[in-house]
């Protein structure tokens, strides 16, 4: 099974770069063996299709900011957890999940198994290459969790 671990975010907007930091650390620990690839990006919408096409499994690591979330808290989500519009008036505002759906309709081989690890952030608007304290402290725990999950895949 070809697996892609895809870190999303902007590494110069403080906590928004947490997905990229997690994927970089995870890639160092695991390497590109056993059918696991690592990519990072700040892209969204239809631009993501070329990055994820051809993989069977997709693990996305990104930031999220909810009303009651604690910085560093991780939510494991899947596409069904999000409401997406059924009809689009244009392609400029295509969200990630709509892009997945459209990719299939356009004939791309899209991942069937998709998991999203959304890390609660404190600050995703300040120009800074470092995450805030609580988010930074959560990175090793998130990396370890993903490493365990990926090793289970390799061994099965």
Backbone torsions as a table, in degrees:
resi	resn	phi	psi	omega
1	UNK	NA	122.1	177.3
2	UNK	-81.0	120.4	-177.1
3	UNK	-115.1	137.0	173.4
4	UNK	-116.9	128.2	170.7
5	UNK	-105.1	116.3	-170.1
6	UNK	-117.9	112.3	177.7
7	UNK	-91.4	124.0	-179.6
8	UNK	-111.3	149.7	175.2
9	UNK	146.6	-179.0	177.6
10	UNK	-117.3	110.2	-173.8
11	UNK	-69.4	-4.2	176.5
12	UNK	-108.7	12.5	176.3
13	UNK	-117.8	60.1	176.1
14	UNK	44.7	-120.2	-174.2
15	UNK	-64.5	-18.0	179.5
16	UNK	-61.6	-21.6	179.6
17	UNK	-86.1	5.8	-175.5
18	UNK	-60.5	-37.7	179.8
19	UNK	-61.5	-40.9	179.2
20	UNK	-68.2	-41.8	179.4
21	UNK	-63.1	-42.9	178.9
22	UNK	-61.2	-46.4	-177.6
23	UNK	-66.4	-38.0	176.9
24	UNK	-62.1	-46.5	179.3
25	UNK	-64.2	-41.4	-180.0
26	UNK	-64.8	-41.0	178.5
27	UNK	-62.5	-37.8	177.3
28	UNK	-64.1	-37.6	-177.3
29	UNK	-77.3	-36.3	-174.3
30	UNK	-100.4	-39.4	-174.4
31	UNK	80.6	-175.6	-177.4
32	UNK	-99.0	32.3	179.0
33	UNK	-90.5	171.0	171.4
34	UNK	60.2	31.4	174.9
35	UNK	74.3	18.1	179.0
36	UNK	-109.6	126.2	177.2
37	UNK	-115.2	154.3	-179.8
38	UNK	-126.5	132.3	176.5
39	UNK	-138.3	158.2	175.0
40	UNK	-135.6	152.8	-179.7
41	UNK	-167.1	161.0	175.0
42	UNK	-113.0	13.8	-175.9
43	UNK	-84.6	160.1	175.4
44	UNK	-147.9	-177.6	177.8
45	UNK	60.9	-145.6	-176.2
46	UNK	-68.0	-20.2	179.6
47	UNK	-62.9	-21.5	-178.6
48	UNK	-74.1	-20.1	-175.5
49	UNK	-57.1	-46.2	-179.3
50	UNK	-64.8	-27.0	-179.3
51	UNK	-75.3	-35.2	-171.3
52	UNK	-106.3	-10.0	-178.7
53	UNK	-64.1	142.0	175.2
54	UNK	93.4	-4.6	178.6
55	UNK	-98.6	149.5	177.9
56	UNK	-85.5	-34.5	-175.3
57	UNK	-130.3	139.5	-180.0
58	UNK	-129.9	126.1	172.5
59	UNK	-116.7	118.2	-179.8
60	UNK	-104.2	134.0	173.3
61	UNK	-117.5	121.2	-175.5
62	UNK	-146.9	172.7	177.7
63	UNK	-95.4	158.1	176.5
64	UNK	-149.0	150.7	176.3
65	UNK	-134.9	109.7	179.5
66	UNK	-111.1	168.9	-176.0
67	UNK	-62.8	-45.9	-174.2
68	UNK	-103.6	7.3	-175.8
69	UNK	-72.3	149.9	175.3
70	UNK	-102.0	131.5	179.5
71	UNK	-52.8	129.9	-178.2
72	UNK	94.1	-14.0	177.1
73	UNK	-67.7	142.1	-178.5
74	UNK	-114.7	134.7	174.7
75	UNK	-111.9	123.6	173.2
76	UNK	-93.8	118.6	-173.5
77	UNK	-125.7	166.3	172.2
78	UNK	-132.9	168.4	-175.6
79	UNK	-55.4	-29.9	-178.6
80	UNK	-69.1	-15.6	179.2
81	UNK	-76.3	-7.7	-176.3
82	UNK	-115.1	141.6	173.9
83	UNK	-90.1	126.0	177.7
84	UNK	-124.0	149.3	-179.5
85	UNK	-68.8	144.9	177.9
86	UNK	-84.8	-26.5	-177.1
87	UNK	-125.0	134.1	-179.4
88	UNK	-111.1	139.9	174.5
89	UNK	-90.7	-21.0	175.8
90	UNK	-157.7	169.6	-178.8
91	UNK	-96.4	0.7	-175.8
92	UNK	-72.7	-29.4	-176.9
93	UNK	-109.4	32.4	-176.7
94	UNK	-70.8	124.6	177.4
95	UNK	-82.8	172.6	-175.1
96	UNK	-56.9	-45.2	-174.7
97	UNK	-73.7	-34.0	174.1
98	UNK	-66.7	-38.1	177.0
99	UNK	-60.6	-41.9	176.8
100	UNK	-58.5	-47.5	-179.3
101	UNK	-62.7	-45.5	179.6
102	UNK	-65.7	-36.2	177.8
103	UNK	-56.8	-43.6	177.3
104	UNK	-63.3	-43.2	-179.8
105	UNK	-66.2	-30.3	178.4
106	UNK	-80.9	-4.0	178.4
107	UNK	94.8	5.6	174.2
108	UNK	-71.9	148.2	172.9
109	UNK	-86.4	101.0	-176.3
110	UNK	-94.2	151.8	176.9
111	UNK	-60.4	137.2	176.9
112	UNK	-87.5	-32.0	-178.4
113	UNK	-102.7	109.8	-176.7
114	UNK	-126.3	127.2	174.8
115	UNK	-128.9	142.1	179.3
116	UNK	-119.7	124.8	172.4
117	UNK	-102.7	106.8	-176.9
118	UNK	-103.6	118.8	-176.9
119	UNK	-97.1	122.8	177.5
120	UNK	-63.4	134.7	-178.6
121	UNK	-116.8	160.9	176.5
122	UNK	-100.7	-42.9	-175.2
123	UNK	-138.2	112.2	178.2
124	UNK	-121.5	24.7	-179.5
125	UNK	-127.3	-15.1	-178.6
126	UNK	-82.8	133.0	176.4
127	UNK	-70.3	109.7	-178.6
128	UNK	-167.1	140.4	-179.2
129	UNK	-88.3	-1.4	179.0
130	UNK	-109.5	145.9	173.6
131	UNK	-78.7	159.7	174.6
132	UNK	-66.9	163.2	-172.4
133	UNK	-52.2	-52.9	-176.9
134	UNK	-65.3	-37.9	179.2
135	UNK	-69.6	-44.2	178.7
136	UNK	-59.1	-42.8	-179.8
137	UNK	-65.6	-24.5	-178.4
138	UNK	-80.5	-17.5	-173.9
139	UNK	-58.7	-48.8	179.6
140	UNK	-58.6	-37.5	178.7
141	UNK	-65.5	-42.3	179.6
142	UNK	-65.6	-43.2	178.6
143	UNK	-59.8	-44.4	-179.5
144	UNK	-63.6	-41.7	177.9
145	UNK	-60.6	-47.7	-179.6
146	UNK	-67.6	-38.0	178.2
147	UNK	-61.0	-43.4	177.5
148	UNK	-61.9	-44.5	179.9
149	UNK	-63.0	-42.3	-179.5
150	UNK	-69.1	-36.9	178.7
151	UNK	-65.5	-34.6	174.9
152	UNK	-61.3	-39.8	178.5
153	UNK	-64.9	-43.3	-178.9
154	UNK	-63.0	-41.6	-175.6
155	UNK	-76.9	-20.2	-178.1
156	UNK	-89.3	NA	NA
